[in-house]
């Protein structure tokens, strides 16, 4: 499937002392750019979370936010965290030994210390599996959103390809008439300018000039690029860069078509092709 690079997902896990929230946002980007924002207590989990994202997303700017919301009211009276209290007391003695004039921790400092009353306790090891599970669930939701949006973009691109193919077909059908009419017009002008010019010379001059204004090759390459674009869309996957390259090639051929055309109808078709290509390019910027 074709995936958009734009998506959003959020998952939550209720824990004993609060709720762990994980939020994913993604937007378009030339490469894969991952930003992970974690509480300081969970900073050690960043490499593991990054690896999970890399295995699931190929391109785009992805922002992952993990937050912890403590319960507003604990079901049991708060209790001091004895292990943390002992650690703080030991650290306080070490600081006093090194800096005798330093102020010791007050009771208020200790009670306000994160995790001292048994709430807001975030252990990276204990929450590792929970965070990874939340991330995988969020990624599944994110990629589902990206795939639905991608299919919409694919449909829009195919509609424009169909319009472009119709323009190319119409221009191809007019080519014999255009060349015949231009040959007659050019021959008349040459005869008026040079009364004694031989018919063979007129044909030679027209052949040389016709080679410069013949747009059959440009129309053929346009058709070929459109076929390749449809095949790329049907293959799916991370096709955004390939599609962007094809848009550059299409635009180049459309420009050449417009500059070589001697027919107002073909010139108009070249302009319409360029408009459609630009519309497609804008949409492709959002494809992975």
N, C-alpha and C positions, 0 to 999 in steps of 0.2 A: 504494500500500500504506500501511497504518497503521504508524507506527514508534514503538517505545518510545524513551524518552530514556535508558535504561540500557544500557550496553555497554562492552566492553573489547577492545582489540586491541594487538598488539605486533609489530614488525618489526625485523629486524637486517640489517646489511650489513657483511660482512667486508672490511676495508681492509688496506693494507700493514702498518700499525703497530698495528692493533687492530680493534675492532668498534664500529660506530656503531649504537646502539639507539634506537628511537623507540617510545614507549608512549602509548596514548590511553585515557582513561577518561571516561565520560560518565554523569551522573545527571540526575534531573529538576530543572527550574528554570523559573521563569515566563518568562524570556527567554533569549537566547543569551548565555552568559557563558563567555568563553574565557580560560584561564590557560595560558601557555606558559613552561616552565622549560628554559633552555638553558645550556650551558657558556658562560662569559664570552666565549670566542673566537668563538662562533657567535651572539652577541647581535644582530648586524646582520641575521640571517635572520628575526627575529621577525615583521616586517611581512609578508614573503612567505608564511610559514607560516600566519599568521593569515588572510590572504586566501584561502588554499586551504580552510581550515576553514569560513569564512563561506560559501563557494560550495557546500559539501557538507552542512552541518548548519543547520537552521533554528531549533531551540530546544533548550535543555538547558545544563547546566554541563559544559563540555568541558575536560579537563586534558591537555595535551600535554607530555611529558617527553622530552628528547633527552639521551643520555649517551654517553660514549666510554670504552671499556674497552681500555687498552693491552695489548699482548701481554706475557705474563709473561717470555718469553725472546725476544730479537731473533734473527733468523737470521744477522745479520752483526754484527760488533763495533760498538758505538756510536761515532759520529763527531760531532765538534763541528759545530754549525750556524754556519758562518762568517759568514753575513749577520747573524744574531742577535747573535753575539759582537761584531761591529763596531758594531752599534747600541748595545749595552750599554756598550762602551768610550767611545763618543762621549757618551752620556748621562752616564756617570760623570764625564767631564771637565767637562761643563757644570755638574753639581751641585757639583763641587769648586771651580769658578770662582765660583759664587754663594755657596757655604758652605764656606770653606776648612777648617773644623774637622770637616766631615762625614766619616764613615768610608767608605773606598772599598769596592767590592765585593770580596769574597774569592773565591778559587778555588772554595771550596765553594758560595758563593752562586751563582756563575756555572754550575757543573755542575748545581745543583738547579733552575736556572731552567727553567720549562716550555718544552719544545721544543728545549732546547740540545743534547741528545744524539740528536736525530732521532726521538724518540718523543713521543707525545701531541701531535703537531703537528696543530692544527685550523685550517685556513684557511677562512674563511667563504665566500670566492668559489669555492674548489675543491670545497667540499662542498655548495654551494647546490643543485645539481641532484640530488645524491644524497639530501639531506634532503627535498626536495620529493617525489621519487619514493617514498621511504619513507613519507612522510606520506600520499600518495595511496593507497598500498597498504594502510596501516593504516586509513584512512577507509573504503575499500571493505569491509574485514573488519568494521569497527565498524558500518557501516550495514547490513551483512548480518545481524549479530547483532541489531541494533535492529529490523530488519524482521521477523525470525523471532519475536522477543519481542512485537512489535506485533501480529502475526497471532494469537498466543495471547490477547493482551488483547482483541482484536476478537471472537474466538470466545466468550470469557467474557462480554463485554458483550451479544452477540447472544442468548446463553442467558438472561440476565436480562431482556432486552427481551421475549423470548417469554413468560417467566413473568408479566411485568407485563401483557402484552396479554391473557393468559388471565384474570387477575384483573379487568381492565377489562371484558372480554366478559361474565364472570359477573355483575358488578355491573350492567351494562347490562340484562342479561336479567331481573334481579330488580326493576328500577325500577318497571314497571307494577304488579307485585304489592305492592311496598312502599308505593307511593302509594295504591293502593286500600285496603290494610289500614289505613294511617294515616288516610285520610279517614273510614273507618268508625269508627275509634277516637275520632277527634276529634269527629265528629258525635255519637256517643253521649255523650261528656262534656259537649258543649254542651247537648244536650237535657236532661241531668240537671240542669245548672246553671240553665238558663233554659227552663222548661217551655213557655212560649208563644213561643219563638223560631221565626220562620218558616223554612221549608226554604230559601228563596232567600237569606236572611241567612246560613244555615249554609254554603251554597255559596260565598258571597262571602268569608266569613271563612276558609274552607278555601283558596280560591284565593289570598288574600293570604299565608297562612302557607306554602302549598305553594311559592310563588315563592321563599321564603327557604330552603326545605329541598331544593329541586330540585337534584340534582347532575349532571344530564345534561350541562350545559355543561362542568363540570370533567372529566367522563369523556371528553368529546369533545376537549378541549384536551390531556388526557393522551395520547390516541391520536395526535393530531396531532404532539405533541412526540416521541413514540416513532418515528413515521414519519420525521420529520426526522432523528432520531438515526441510524436505519438508513441513510438516504440519505447522511449525512455520513460514516459508516463506510465505505460502499461507494465514495465518491469518493476517500477516502484522502488522503495528503499530511499537511501540518501542521494537524491538525484538533483538537488538544487543547483550545485555548481555546474553540472553538465547542462542543465536547462539554461542557466545564465549564459554559458558559452554559446549555446545554440541561438539564443536571442541576439547575441552580438553578430553572429554570422548572418542571421536573417536580416538584421538591420543594415549590414553592409551591402547585401544583395539588393535590398529595397532602395537604398540610396543610389546604387549604380543603375538600377532600372529607371529611376526617375530622371537621372542625368542623361541617359542615352535615349530616352523616349522622344519620338517626334510626333506622337499622337496624344491629344488631350485626354482621351479615355484611358490610355495606359498610364499617363502621368497622374491622373486622378486615382487610379488603382494603386500606384506606388505610394501616394500620400496616405490612402486608407490603410495600406499594409503597414506603414510606419506607425500609424496611430494604434493599430491592433497590437503590433509588436511591443510598443511602449506600455500598453495596458498589461500585456502578458508579463513583461519584465517586472513591473511593479508587484504583481501577484507572486512571481517566482522568488522575490526577495524574502518571502515568508515560508518558503518550502525548504525542508531540511536537506 
